[in-house]
């Protein structure tokens, strides 16, 4: 809310007229107390709406996790592949060559070995 008020104040002090099309509100600098109140109410409602969206999103994620939904990308390597890579690295094969063979990046190989 404070960011919106500051931006509008900065723009209007430079002589810019700020127009909110959806709300049909215009701010030009020497605004009346009612105009300032309307801007503050607009900012407050916007902030409230964003916080409600975030709250519903958190609730939805918690409900999905409760149902067992998994988030994020699927692992690129199976546990068997990671064990094979670990054994082959122990035998002296390079991680870069193994990454090419398995069709993944070197970082994926490093990450998989660090987690195993």
N, C-alpha and C positions, 0 to 999 in steps of 0.2 A: 504494500500500500504506500509506504513512504517513497519507494522508487518511482511509482507512477506520479505522485504529487511533485516530487523533485524534477522529473522529466518535464512535466507540464509547466512548472514554474520556470525552469531553465529556458524552455522554448518560448514561452510568452514574454519573458524578460528580454529576449532577442528580437521581439517584434513579430514572432510567428503566431499565427492563429491555429489553434488545435481544435479539430472538429471530430467528434465521435459520431460516425454515421448511424450506427445501430440505435443509439440513444438520442440522436439529434441534439447533441449538446455541443456548444461552441465556447471556447475559452480563448481570450485574446489579451489578457494581462490585467487590465483595470476592471476585473470582474467583481460583481457584487457579492455580498456575503452569501446570498442564496446560491449563486454559481459555485462558490467555493464549497458550500455544503453538498451540492449535487455531485461535485467531483469527488469529495471524500466518501460519500455514500456509494458512488460507482466503484471506487477503489476497495471499499470495505466488502461490498457484495462480491466483487471479483475474487478477493482473497478468501472469503468464506467458501465460494464455489470450488476453488482449487483445493482447499483443505478437505472438503467433502468428497471430492473425486479421489484424493489420495487415501482417505479413510476407507472408502468403498473398495478401492483397489487392494489395500492391505487385507480387508476382510475376505475378498475373493481369493486372494493368494493363499490365505490361511485355510479356507474351505477346500481349495483344490489340493493342498498338501495333506489335509485330513482324509481326502479320498484317495491319496496315494499317487497323485499326479506328479511326475518328475519334471523338473525345470532344467533348462540348459541344453546344450548340444549333447548328442549321444557320443559315447567314447569312440574314438577312431580305431583303437586297438582293443582286441579282446584280452582277457587275462592270460589266455594261453599264448597269444602272440607276445605279450609283455614278458612272460617267462622265457619264451624262445629267444627274444632279443637279449634279455639279461644273460642267458647262458652263452649266446654267441659273442656278446661284448666281452664276457669273461674269457673267451677263447681268443680274443684279439681282433675281432672284426670291428670295423669303424662304425660309429653311430650314423654317419652320413650315408654310408653304403646301405645300411639296414633301413634307413628312412626311405631311400629311393626304392628299395625292394618292396617295402610295405605300402608305398604310395602315400607317405605322410611327410610332414616337415621334420627337420632335425629337432626343433623345439618340442614337437609332440613326443618324440622318442625320449628326449631328456626328461620331460614332464612325467611320462609313464614310468620311467625307471626311478624317478624320485619318489613317486607315490607307492611303488611296489615294495 
